[in-house]
């Protein structure tokens, strides 16, 4: 399996996750508006129409947030180098996609990149590990969160900080993900967004 040399993890991400282990999943403009008023620093932006995307990206950036645009869930946005150039031009800091080629190109443009992985079985996970070795993302999002119970060692072997997503519905789910080596979780549950690592039980 060929792989590129690992880049150091961006210090902004490490600093943010060290205090706030929850990355906010922002579905639509209204949720992004609310996120901009919170203390949590990290978010993923999805389902924002292309006509609203620039204003929403600039609003979150002006609020000091690090937001990844989910390219797979942005209506009207393609999956080509031109789409990445457009996102960089409107001030996007990072992108999220299931497509390894997009993740690799984004890094080359100086964008942060998160690769999204849906784990359905062990063979699927093996293919994903190979893909991640080639694309060399800054973060990996593993879905659904419950798979970490069964794939913790493989996830740790990725060599990239990973976040659990999907069915994260309470503080106990956050704690479980962290216990299995996750750097944090992604959730649209607004009650969890401002959860601090220092308020969680030690393990």
N, C-alpha and C positions, 0 to 999 in steps of 0.2 A: 504494500500500500504506500503510494507516494504521498508526501505531505510537504507543506511549506514550513519554514521555520516559524515557530510561535512568536507572535508579537507580545510585548508586555501588556498586561491588562491596563486599560486606560484608568489613570488615577482618579478621575472624576467618578467613574463607576464604582470603584472600590470604596471611595470615601462615602458615597451616597448609600450603598448597600450595607456598609458597616453600621450605619445609624438607622436607616429605614429599609427593612428587608422586603417591603412590598412595593412593587412597581404597579402603578395604576393602569388598568386597561380602560381606555377612553373610547367609548362607542358613540361617535357623533359629536357635533359642535357643542351642544349643551353640556355634556359631561366634561368636555375639555375646558369650557368656561369655569365650571366648578373646580376642576383640578388646579387651575391657575391660582386659585385663592388659598390652596392648602400648603402645608409645609413639606409634603413629600416631594422629593426632587425628580423622580423617574416616572416616565409614562410611555405607553404605546398608543398611538393614534390610529383609529380605524373608522371606516364607514363615514368619512367626511367627504362630501362631494368636491370634485376638483375645483369648482369655482370658489369654494370656501377654504380651500386648503392653505393657501398662502397666509391669509389673515389669521387662521387658527395656529399655524406654525409660529408665526411672528409673535402672537400673543403669549404662547407658552414660553418661547425663548426670552421674551422681555420680562417674564416673571421669574427667570432664572432656572427654568426647568430643562432637563435633558430628556427629549422626547424622540422616540423612534417611530417613524411613519411605517405602518404596516402596508407594504406595497401590494399585498395579495388582497387586501380588503379596502382599497381606496377606489371608488368608482371613477372610471375614466382615465386612470393612470396605467400606463403600460409597464412592461417588464423588459425594458431595453436600456441601453446606455443613455439615450436621450431623457428617459424618465429620471434617471439618477442625476444627470446634469441639471434638470429642472428642479429637483428637490434641493440640491446643493445651492442653486441660485436663489431659492426663496428662503434660505436660512435654516433648512433642516439640519439637525445635528446627527441623526442616525436613521437607519432603515431596518425593517424587519421583513423577512421573507422565508418561505420554505425552499426557495430556489438557490442552490449553492452558487451558481454562476453570478447571480445578482449580488449575493453577499460578497463574493470575491471582488467584483468590480467596484462595489461601494467602498471597500477598504482602500482600493487604489485611488479613489477620488478624495480620500481624507474624511469620509463619513464613517461614523460608528456603525457597526453592523451586527445584527442579531439573527441567528438562523433558527427557524421554528421547526420543530421535529414532532411529528405525531407517531407515537410508538404503539403499534398494533400487535407485534409479536417480536420474538428474539431475532429473527432473520431481518426484519425491518430495522431493528435497532443496529444490527451489524452494518447494514448498508448506510445508515445515517452516520455512524461513527466514521466510516470511510469518507463520506461526503464532507463531514466537518473537518477532517484532517486536511482535505484539499482547500476548502474555502477559508479556513482560519478566521472564524468570526470573533468578535469581542465577547459576545454572550451567546448562550444557547438557551432556547425556551423549549422545555420538554412537556409534552401533553399526552395524556392527562396526568395530573399530579400524582395520582395513585400509583402509577407505574414505578415510581421511585422505590417503593417497597420491594420490588422485584429486580430492579436494574441498578441499584445504587453503585455497585462496583464498576459496572460499565460506564455509568455516568461520570464517576470520579476519574476514570481513565481517559475521558475526553481531553483533559488538560485545559479546559476552558470553563470559566464560571457558568453555572447553569441555574436557570430559574424554573420552578414548577408552575404549571398553569392548567386551568380546567378543573372545575369543581372545587376550587379553593373558596370555602364558604364561612370560615370562622378562624379564630385565633389558633385552635387546635390543629387545623390544617397547615397553618404557617409553621407552627412548631414542628410538626411531623416532617415537613419538607426540609427544614433546617437540620433536623436530626439525621436525615438521609444525605446530607452533604450539599444541599442546594444553597446557593448564595442568597436566594430570596424566592419570592413567588410573584406571579402576575394575577391580578384579579380586578374585576369591575365592581366588587363590593366596596362601596365608598366608606363603609364603617371601618374597613381595615387599612385604608390608604395611609393614615398618619400613625400607624402602629410603629413604635420604636423597639429596636432590638433590646434595649436596656429594660423594657417592661416585661419581657418574656422570661419564663423560667429558664434557669441555666441547665445545661445538659452536657 
